[in-house]
Structures are given as structure tokens and as C-alpha cells.
């Protein structure tokens, strides 16, 4: 990822930031000595520490780079926090799924089958009793006719 320094974009300074490599300007500090400071209104002088204007230009470039680096670090930290939160949520979900699976596997099949059969028999007997009660009422009505 290449990020151009906005205040020094006319200086053609491109700083690269990538995971594990830190912050680098692509070369050493002598790179600043070859930069023209026309972006800062200084003509025919290079940024460097040999003149006051050159030293001020170097300081401005460094401050801009530090500001951009701080923003990049903040963005990376925000993304890192989001990823960490997502990982934690997924971990909790995994634990819950494993616990549910364990409960399903640990069910006593015989006891559950007996409970199901009991409930089924009770439901059928209730239906049979209701059918008998309805038939008695119908028989009484037939007798009264």
C-alpha cells in the first residue's frame, strides 16, 4: 500500500506502509536533501539542514509523515479491534454449538422413547374418550326422536 504525503505531494515523496515492514520512505534520510521545496514557496533551495528554510521544510515533511502514520496506525488499530471482537463472537458460538451437540448426544434414548410413547398413548386415549362421549350424545338424541 503506497500512501502519498498530502502536504508534500508536490515533493514526490511516497511512503510505503505494509504489515511487518514498519514505516519506510524507500531510502535513507539523505533523500530529503534532494527534494525541492517549491511546495513551500522556497525557490531554488533543497530541503536539508544546511539552511533554516531547508531545515523547516524537512520538519514540515517529517510532521506530515508522522500525522499520516498516526492516522494509519489508528485505522489499523480499529480494524484489529473489529477482527478481535469477531473472533471472540465466533469462539463463543462454537462453544455453544459444541455444548448443544453434546446435550443431543447425551440424551437417554430409552427414557425419551418411553416418554414419547406415554404421551402418544395419552393423546390417543383422550381422542378415543372424546369420540365415545360424542357417540353417547348422538345415541341419546336418536332415542329421543
N, C-alpha and C positions, 0 to 999 in steps of 0.2 A: 504494500500500500504506500503510495507516494503522496505526501501532503505538501503543497506549496505554501510557503510562508506568505500570508496575505499582505502584510505591510512591506515586505521586501520582495514582492513578486516581480518587480522590475529588475531585481538583482539576480534573477535566475537561480536562486538558492532553493534546492529541493531537498527535503529531509525525509528519510525513509524510516518508518516505524514498522517493525514486524515482531511476531511472537518470538521471544528468546534472544533477539538480537539487540534489544535496547534501542536507544536513540542514537542515530549516527547521521553525519552530514555527508557521508560518502568519501570524505578525505580528512586531512588534519586541519588544524587551526590556521595554517598559512593560506587556506582557501579564502579567508576573509580579507587578506591583504590584496588580493587580486580583484576584489569586487569594486565596481564603480558606485559611487554614492549619489548618482544623479536622481535617484528616487527621493532623496532627502534634500534636494536643492543645492547640492555642492557640486561644482563643476571642476572637471579635470583633477580630481583627487580620488585616491583609492581609500577604501576603509582599512584602517590599520591603526596602530597605536603610536605612529610617528608624529601625528598632528592631533590637536584637540578635536577638530571636526571628524577626523577619521576614527578616533577613539570613541566619540559619541555615536558615530554610525555603527561601530562594532557593538556598542552597548545596546543600541536600539534593536539591532538584529538579534542579539542574544535574548533580550527581553521578549521579543516577538516569538522566538523559538520556545522559550520557557512557557509563555502563555499558551501556545498551541500544544505543547507537551502536556501541560496541566489538563487541558480540555480532553486530549486523547486519553490520558490516564483516567479521568472521570468517566468517560464513555466506556472504557474497558472495565472499570470497576462496576459500573451499573449493569453491564451485560453479565459479568461474572456473578453478581448477586442474583440476577434473574435465573441464571443457569443453576446456581446452587439451590435456590428455592424450588425450582422444577425437579431437580434430582431428589430433594428431600420429600416432595409430594409423591413422586413415583415410588420411592422406597417405602413410604407408609402404605401406599396402595398395594404394593407387592406383599407386604406383611399381612395386610387384611385379607387378600386373596388366599394366601397360604393358610391362614387361620380358618377361613371358611371351608377350604378344601379339606383340611384336617378334620373339622367337625363332620363334614359329609362322610368322610371315610370311616370315622369312628362310630357312626350310628350303629346301634344294635339292631341288625336286620330282623332277627326273630321277634324281638319285642315290638318293633314298628309294624311288622306284618300282623301280629296278633291284635294290636290296637286298630289297624285298618280293618281287619275282619270284623272286630267287635262293632266298630262304628257302622260298617256296611250292614251287618245283621240288624242293628238297632234301626237304621233307616228303613230297611225293607219291612221289618215288623211294624213300624209306625205306618207305613203305606198300607200294609195289609189290614191293620186295625181301622184305618180311615175308610178303606173300601168296605169292610164289614159293617161299620156304622152307617154308611150311606145306603147299603143294601137293606138294612133293617128298616130305615125310614121309608124306603121305597116299598117294602113289603107291607108296612102299616098303611100306607096310602092306598095300595091295591085292595087291602081288606076293607077299607072304609068306602070304597067305591062301590 
